[in-house]
Amino acid sequence: MARRKRTSQVLEKAARRAAGINSIDPNLNVGNGLTLPAFSALIETMRTREHLYNTALSNLDKMYHDMLQTERELADMAEHMLLGVATQYGKSSVEYGMAGGVPKNQRRKGLRGESPVPSSQQASFIAGVNGNGSKNGNKAATTS
């Protein structure tokens, strides 16, 4: 998805204002450095920077697309390299393991009903019983 290009409402409004002021006096000077030529120059500077920014976004989009394409090619080649090692040395070889594969003889098959999470990571719940059984406000029941 391409990045959204920027348009400046301030720039558009300033350009319309400059056109209106130009119809009053092309060399208008209201003091303190506020002149129509300076205003027009700043409008052009903003227009140029907006254009450069949007061009940079387009270039960035292209670079991102190129990077993703190269990443896909790299993943594909890495898989082919591993398969090449498997073809040459076998999937049970030490070389296959060195190349990043899991040798066939070291694969573990899960049993039905077995959780994919190792038992050391599963939470264990142990119910404790209070000596007098008065937990949660319940009194211990006595049986006779």
C-alpha positions as CSV (number, residue, x, y, z in Angstrom):
1,M,0.0,0.0,0.0
2,A,1.4,3.3,-1.0
3,R,1.9,6.0,1.6
4,R,-0.6,8.8,1.4
5,K,0.8,11.9,-0.2
6,R,0.5,15.3,1.5
7,T,-1.5,18.2,0.3
8,S,-1.5,21.5,2.2
9,Q,-4.7,23.4,2.7
10,V,-2.6,26.3,4.1
11,L,-0.6,26.4,0.8
12,E,-3.8,26.4,-1.3
13,K,-5.3,29.1,0.8
14,A,-2.1,31.2,0.7
15,A,-1.9,30.9,-3.1
16,R,-5.5,32.1,-3.4
17,R,-4.8,35.0,-1.0
18,A,-1.7,35.9,-3.0
19,A,-3.7,36.0,-6.2
20,G,-6.2,38.3,-4.6
21,I,-3.5,40.6,-3.1
22,N,-1.7,40.6,-6.5
23,S,-4.9,42.1,-8.0
24,I,-4.7,45.0,-5.5
25,D,-1.0,45.8,-6.0
26,P,1.7,43.5,-7.3
27,N,4.4,45.2,-5.1
28,L,2.3,45.5,-2.0
29,N,4.3,46.3,1.2
30,V,2.4,46.4,4.5
31,G,5.5,46.9,6.6
32,N,7.7,44.7,8.8
33,G,8.9,42.7,5.8
34,L,5.4,41.7,4.8
35,T,5.6,42.1,1.0
36,L,3.8,40.3,-1.8
37,P,7.1,39.1,-3.3
38,A,8.2,37.7,0.0
39,F,4.8,36.0,0.5
40,S,5.0,34.6,-3.0
41,A,8.5,33.3,-2.4
42,L,7.5,31.5,0.7
43,I,4.5,30.0,-1.1
44,E,6.9,28.7,-3.7
45,T,9.3,27.3,-1.1
46,M,6.4,25.5,0.5
47,R,5.2,24.2,-2.8
48,T,8.8,22.9,-3.6
49,R,9.1,21.2,-0.1
50,E,5.7,19.6,-0.4
51,H,6.7,18.3,-3.9
52,L,10.1,17.0,-2.5
53,Y,8.3,15.3,0.5
54,N,5.8,13.6,-1.8
55,T,8.6,12.5,-4.1
56,A,10.5,11.1,-1.2
57,L,7.4,9.1,-0.1
58,S,7.1,7.7,-3.6
59,N,10.8,6.7,-3.5
60,L,10.4,5.2,-0.1
61,D,7.4,3.2,-1.3
62,K,9.6,1.9,-4.2
63,M,12.4,1.0,-1.8
64,Y,10.0,-0.8,0.5
65,H,8.6,-2.8,-2.4
66,D,12.1,-3.6,-3.6
67,M,13.1,-4.7,-0.1
68,L,10.0,-7.0,0.3
69,Q,10.7,-8.5,-3.1
70,T,14.4,-9.2,-2.2
71,E,13.2,-10.6,1.2
72,R,10.9,-13.1,-0.7
73,E,13.8,-14.1,-3.0
74,L,16.1,-14.5,0.0
75,A,13.6,-16.8,1.8
76,D,13.1,-18.8,-1.3
77,M,16.8,-19.2,-1.9
78,A,17.4,-20.1,1.8
79,E,14.8,-22.8,1.5
80,H,16.4,-24.1,-1.7
81,M,19.8,-24.1,-0.1
82,L,18.6,-26.2,2.8
83,L,16.9,-28.6,0.3
84,G,20.1,-28.8,-1.7
85,V,22.0,-29.8,1.5
86,A,19.3,-32.3,2.2
87,T,19.6,-33.7,-1.3
88,Q,23.4,-33.9,-1.1
89,Y,23.8,-35.2,2.5
90,G,20.4,-36.5,3.5
91,K,17.8,-35.2,5.9
92,S,19.3,-37.2,8.8
93,S,22.8,-35.9,8.4
94,V,24.8,-33.7,10.7
95,E,25.4,-31.3,7.7
96,Y,21.6,-30.9,7.4
97,G,21.4,-29.8,11.0
98,M,24.4,-27.5,10.5
99,A,22.6,-25.8,7.7
100,G,19.6,-25.1,9.9
101,G,17.4,-28.0,9.3
102,V,16.1,-30.4,12.0
103,P,17.5,-33.9,11.2
104,K,14.8,-36.6,10.7
105,N,16.1,-38.7,13.6
106,Q,15.8,-35.7,16.0
107,R,12.2,-34.8,15.2
108,R,9.7,-35.4,17.9
109,K,6.2,-36.5,17.0
110,G,3.5,-35.3,19.3
111,L,1.1,-37.8,20.7
112,R,-2.7,-37.3,20.4
113,G,-4.1,-35.1,23.1
114,E,-0.7,-33.8,24.1
115,S,-0.4,-30.1,24.5
116,P,2.1,-28.3,22.2
117,V,3.4,-26.4,25.2
118,P,6.2,-28.2,27.1
119,S,5.1,-29.4,30.6
120,S,7.7,-27.2,32.2
121,Q,5.9,-24.1,30.9
122,Q,2.4,-25.2,31.9
123,A,1.0,-23.7,35.2
124,S,0.4,-26.3,37.9
125,F,-2.5,-25.8,40.2
126,I,-2.3,-27.3,43.6
127,A,-5.2,-27.0,45.9
128,G,-4.3,-26.4,49.5
129,V,-6.6,-27.2,52.4
130,N,-6.5,-25.1,55.5
131,G,-6.1,-27.1,58.7
132,N,-9.4,-25.9,60.3
133,G,-11.3,-25.7,56.9
134,S,-12.4,-22.1,57.6
135,K,-11.3,-20.7,54.2
136,N,-13.7,-18.3,52.6
137,G,-15.8,-18.1,55.7
138,N,-16.9,-21.7,55.6
139,K,-16.7,-23.6,58.9
140,A,-15.2,-27.1,58.9
141,A,-17.8,-29.7,58.6
142,T,-17.5,-32.5,61.2
143,T,-18.7,-35.9,60.4
144,S,-19.8,-38.4,63.1
